[in-house]
Every structure is written in structure tokens, then in C-alpha cells.
């Protein structure tokens, strides 16, 4: 069984920079712009992993990313 993941949304209180990052927990991060540490996420959501859909290739075969 795989470990859960979260997408955490951050906003730096010093320069207003916003970013999101995927972690295995709801943890603090560093601002990529001003490098301030320990910015708490203002929102976190569970990451939902799904199986990729098979798409038809030319000639009727399936698989890969063909048809995108």
C-alpha cells in the first residue's frame, strides 16, 4: 500500500509569492522567491492517483500517450 500524498498551497507573508508542492505530509516549506523558511500551507488537499487511460494509436493499437 502506498503512502498518501498531499498537495499543499502556500503564500509567503513577506513577498506574497504563491506556490503549490506535493508532499507526503502537510508540512511547512521555503518560499522559492525570498527563501524564507517555515511557511505554513494555507490549504492542503489529498492527491488522488488514477491509472492512465489507454488511448488508441493509429492503426487501432492501444497504449502510451498517442492521441493526445
PLY file of the C-alpha trace (Angstrom):
ply
format ascii 1.0
element vertex 68
property float x
property float y
property float z
element edge 67
property int vertex1
property int vertex2
end_header
0.00 0.00 0.00
1.44 3.37 -0.99
1.73 6.30 1.35
-0.76 9.15 0.95
0.30 12.43 -0.59
-0.91 15.98 -0.20
-0.79 18.99 -2.45
-0.01 21.92 -0.17
-0.75 25.52 -1.17
1.48 28.25 0.24
1.54 32.06 0.32
4.58 33.92 1.61
3.57 36.59 4.17
6.63 38.69 3.26
6.54 38.94 -0.53
3.13 37.48 -1.48
4.61 34.67 -3.60
2.19 31.74 -4.04
3.11 28.16 -4.93
1.98 24.58 -4.51
4.00 21.47 -3.82
3.30 17.77 -3.29
4.50 16.21 -0.04
3.83 13.05 1.93
2.52 15.23 4.77
1.10 18.69 5.44
4.43 20.35 6.14
5.98 23.79 6.02
8.01 24.87 3.01
10.51 27.54 1.95
9.47 30.48 -0.23
11.05 29.99 -3.68
11.35 33.76 -4.16
12.76 35.19 -0.91
13.90 31.89 0.69
12.00 32.50 3.96
11.72 29.17 5.77
8.81 27.56 7.64
5.91 28.93 5.59
2.79 27.03 6.64
0.36 25.85 3.96
-2.92 27.79 3.91
-4.65 24.80 2.28
-3.86 21.10 1.76
-5.67 18.50 -0.33
-5.25 14.77 -0.78
-3.63 13.79 -4.08
-5.76 11.31 -5.98
-3.76 8.98 -8.20
-5.56 7.34 -11.08
-4.47 4.79 -13.63
-3.65 6.30 -17.04
-6.21 5.61 -19.73
-5.12 3.68 -22.76
-5.68 5.59 -25.98
-5.96 4.24 -29.46
-2.94 4.65 -31.71
-3.20 4.98 -35.44
-3.88 1.55 -36.83
-6.09 0.58 -33.86
-3.39 -0.34 -31.31
-3.70 0.93 -27.72
-1.26 2.18 -25.12
1.11 5.04 -24.41
0.25 8.70 -24.86
-0.77 8.53 -28.50
-3.80 10.56 -29.41
-3.06 13.44 -27.06
0 1
1 2
2 3
3 4
4 5
5 6
6 7
7 8
8 9
9 10
10 11
11 12
12 13
13 14
14 15
15 16
16 17
17 18
18 19
19 20
20 21
21 22
22 23
23 24
24 25
25 26
26 27
27 28
28 29
29 30
30 31
31 32
32 33
33 34
34 35
35 36
36 37
37 38
38 39
39 40
40 41
41 42
42 43
43 44
44 45
45 46
46 47
47 48
48 49
49 50
50 51
51 52
52 53
53 54
54 55
55 56
56 57
57 58
58 59
59 60
60 61
61 62
62 63
63 64
64 65
65 66
66 67
